[in-house]
Amino acid sequence: MSEIKTAPSVSKSGKKAADLDVKPVYLESGIEVDPIYTADDIKDSDIQNEMPGEYPFTRGIHKTMYRKRPFTIRQYAGFATPEETNERFHFLIKNGQTGLNVAFDLPTQCGLDSDDPAALGEVGRVGMTVDTLDDFETAFEGIDLDKITVSLTINGSAIVLMALYFAMAEKRGYDINTLRGTAQNDILKEFIGRGTWIFPVDKSVKLVVDTIEYCAENVPKYSPVSVCGYHIRESGANPVQEMAYAFCIAKAYTDSALSRGIDIDDFASRLSYNFDIYGNFFEQIAKFRAGRRLWARIVREEYGAKNDKSCWLRMIAGGGGGGLTKEQPENNIIRSAYYALISALSGTQTMALCSYDEAYTIPTEKAAEISLRTMQIMIHEMGICDTVDPLGGSYYVEALTDRFEKEIRDEMTKVDEWGGIVNAVATGKIQESVSRQAYEREMGIQEGKVPKVGVNIFSHEEDPKPVDFHQYNEAAAEKQVLKLKKIKETRNNEVVTQKLEAVRMDAKADKNLMPAIIAAVKEYATVGEIVKVLKDEYGEFDEPIFF
C-alpha cells in the first residue's frame, strides 16, 4: 500500500519526485520512494558479494532455496470438534498440503474447558476444541507425524497444548527426540495484539522459556516459539515496527533462556517467525530481506552464536487478513495471489496463504482449496522456484533493503529507551502506539487517503452478493461437553488430583513446568484444570487502560 502525500522532495541527483515534477510517494513505513533508482543508490551495499546460504543471509538461508525443495504449504485449519478437524486435515493433505497449521477455539486459547460457563457459545466456533489428550488423539488419527509437521497456533495455554502434543506422539510410538513441528507460543505479542493472554507478563514469559528449555533438552528438532510480527502488524503496526517489535520480543525470550545457562547454539536455530504480508509489493519484500540480514547480525554479533543455523531467520509468511476486504470478496483471491508471490520472492520457508473469505468467516473448504491451488500454480507453472532471490541486485529492492535495516534498528532502539519490550508491554506503551496507528489507518481508508480497491475506489453502490459462511455447529459443541463429562467420570481422578498438585508445587518452586504438565495430561487432566492451578499461583494479567 502506498500513500500519496504532498511533502516537498529535493535532491541534487535529479532522481527525486520534485526534480521530475511528480508527486512524492511514501510507503506505509514512512519511507519515500524515488521515481528512479540507479547503481549509485547501492554503491555502498555489500550485496554484490553476498550469496544465498551464506551469512548474513540477505538472499536466503539456503544455498539453492526452492530449486531443491519448495516452501512448505501449511494452511490454517481447525473446526469445531477434533473429529471435524481430522476430516479437514485429511482433505488438505490429500490435496497437496505438506504441513498442518492448527486453529484452536477461543476457550482453548484462554485455558477454559468446554463445560466452563465462560465458554458458552464459543466452543468450536473459530477453531478446534481441546479439553484432554483424547482430543489430540482424535484430531491426529491417521496422520504420520514423521511426514507431516504440525504447527500449533496457541499462545496463553501453549505449554499445556505442547504437552498434549508430545504426550500424544509418545503414546503413538513416536520418538519426541526426532519430532518436528512448531508452537506459536509468542505470548508477548498477545498482550500487544490478539488479547488471549492469561497470566501476568513476567509469568507468561517464564512459561515460554520453560518450553524453550524443555525442547532444547528433550525435543531438539521442535520449534517451541514462533515469534509473531504478524499479529502486531494486523493490530496496527507499520512494517518497520512489525519487524522491530518481533526482534525485541525474540531477544527477550533469548535473554531469559540464556539466564538459565542454556547455550545460544542449543536453541536459537529452533526459534522461528510468523510475519504478515499486505500492502506495497516491494516494501514487503525489502522488509523480509532486511530482517533476515539484521537478525543474523544480532545473533552473531550480540549473542556470539557460532553455528550459522542459529543465525537463520526461519519464517512462515503468506498474507494477512488485514489486507482482505468484505467488499467484493473475490478481489481477495487476486490479493492473496500477490501475497503468495511476495512471500516466495522474500525467501520464506513456509507459506500459509490467507483464503479469500477470511475477511468475514473462517475458511470454507472451497476457499481453502483455492489458496492451495494458488500456491501450487506458482510452484509448478510460474517458474518462481527456478532461481534463488530473483530480485537480488535490483537497484530499488537493494536500496530499500538497506533502508529497512536501518529503520528497524532505529525502532528497536526506541523500545530499549522505553525500558525494553517486556516493560513496554507490561505498561501498555506498545499497545497504545499500535492502537493509535490502527485507528489512523482505518480513518485513512474511510476518508479515501489510503486507496482500497472495491472499498473507497472502484466500489459498487448495490448491496454485496451473499457469501458462504462456515456455520457454527451447536450440536457439535454439546457433544464435546458430553464427551468431556464422560472422560472426567472414567479417568482415575485420584491420580489426576496428584498430578495437578505436582504442577502446583513446581509452580511454587519456580521449576520448569513442562515435565509435570506432561505427566498430568497423560492422565487426562484437562486444559482448564491445569490453567486454573497456574492462575491460583500466578494470578492473571490486568490490562492497562488508556483513554
Stockholm file with secondary structure:
# STOCKHOLM 1.0

chainA/1-547         MSEIKTAPSVSKSGKKAADLDVKPVYLESGIEVDPIYTADDIKDSDIQNEMPGEYPFTRGIHKTMYRKRPFTIRQYAGFATPEETNERFHFLIKNGQTGLNVAFDLPTQCGLDSDDPAALGEVGRVGMTVDTLDDFETAFEGIDLDKITVSLTINGSAIVLMALYFAMAEKRGYDINTLRGTAQNDILKEFIGRGTWIFPVDKSVKLVVDTIEYCAENVPKYSPVSVCGYHIRESGANPVQEMAYAFCIAKAYTDSALSRGIDIDDFASRLSYNFDIYGNFFEQIAKFRAGRRLWARIVREEYGAKNDKSCWLRMIAGGGGGGLTKEQPENNIIRSAYYALISALSGTQTMALCSYDEAYTIPTEKAAEISLRTMQIMIHEMGICDTVDPLGGSYYVEALTDRFEKEIRDEMTKVDEWGGIVNAVATGKIQESVSRQAYEREMGIQEGKVPKVGVNIFSHEEDPKPVDFHQYNEAAAEKQVLKLKKIKETRNNEVVTQKLEAVRMDAKADKNLMPAIIAAVKEYATVGEIVKVLKDEYGEFDEPIFF
#=GR chainA/1-547 SS CEEECCCCCCCSSSCSTTTTTCCCEEETTSCEECSCCCGGGGTTCCGGGCCTTSTTCTTCSSSSGGGTSCCEECCEECCSSHHHHHHHHHHHHHTTCCEEEEEBCHHHHTTCCTTSGGGTTTTTSSSBCCCSHHHHHHHTTTCCTTTSEEEEECCTTHHHHHHHHHHHHHHTTCCGGGCCEEECCCHHHHHHTTCCCCSCHHHHHHHHHHHHHHHHHHCTTEECEEEEHHHHHHTTCCHHHHHHHHHHHHHHHHHHHHHTTCCGGGTGGGEEEEECCCSCHHHHHHHHHHHHHHHHHIIIIITCCCSGGGGCCCEEECCCGGGCCSSSTTHHHHHHHHHHHHHHHHTCSEECCCCGGGGTSSCCHHHHHHHHHHHHHHHHTSCTTSSSCTTTTCHHHHHHHHHHHHHHHHHHHHHHHTTCHHHHHHTTHHHHHHHHHHHHHHHHHHTTSSCCBTTTBSCCSSCCCCCCCCCCCHHHHHHHHHHHHHHHHHSCHHHHHHHHHHHHHHHHTTCCCHHHHHHHHHTTCCHHHHHHHHHHHHCCCCCCCCC
#=GC SS_cons         CEEECCCCCCCSSSCSTTTTTCCCEEETTSCEECSCCCGGGGTTCCGGGCCTTSTTCTTCSSSSGGGTSCCEECCEECCSSHHHHHHHHHHHHHTTCCEEEEEBCHHHHTTCCTTSGGGTTTTTSSSBCCCSHHHHHHHTTTCCTTTSEEEEECCTTHHHHHHHHHHHHHHTTCCGGGCCEEECCCHHHHHHTTCCCCSCHHHHHHHHHHHHHHHHHHCTTEECEEEEHHHHHHTTCCHHHHHHHHHHHHHHHHHHHHHTTCCGGGTGGGEEEEECCCSCHHHHHHHHHHHHHHHHHIIIIITCCCSGGGGCCCEEECCCGGGCCSSSTTHHHHHHHHHHHHHHHHTCSEECCCCGGGGTSSCCHHHHHHHHHHHHHHHHTSCTTSSSCTTTTCHHHHHHHHHHHHHHHHHHHHHHHTTCHHHHHHTTHHHHHHHHHHHHHHHHHHTTSSCCBTTTBSCCSSCCCCCCCCCCCHHHHHHHHHHHHHHHHHSCHHHHHHHHHHHHHHHHTTCCCHHHHHHHHHTTCCHHHHHHHHHHHHCCCCCCCCC
//
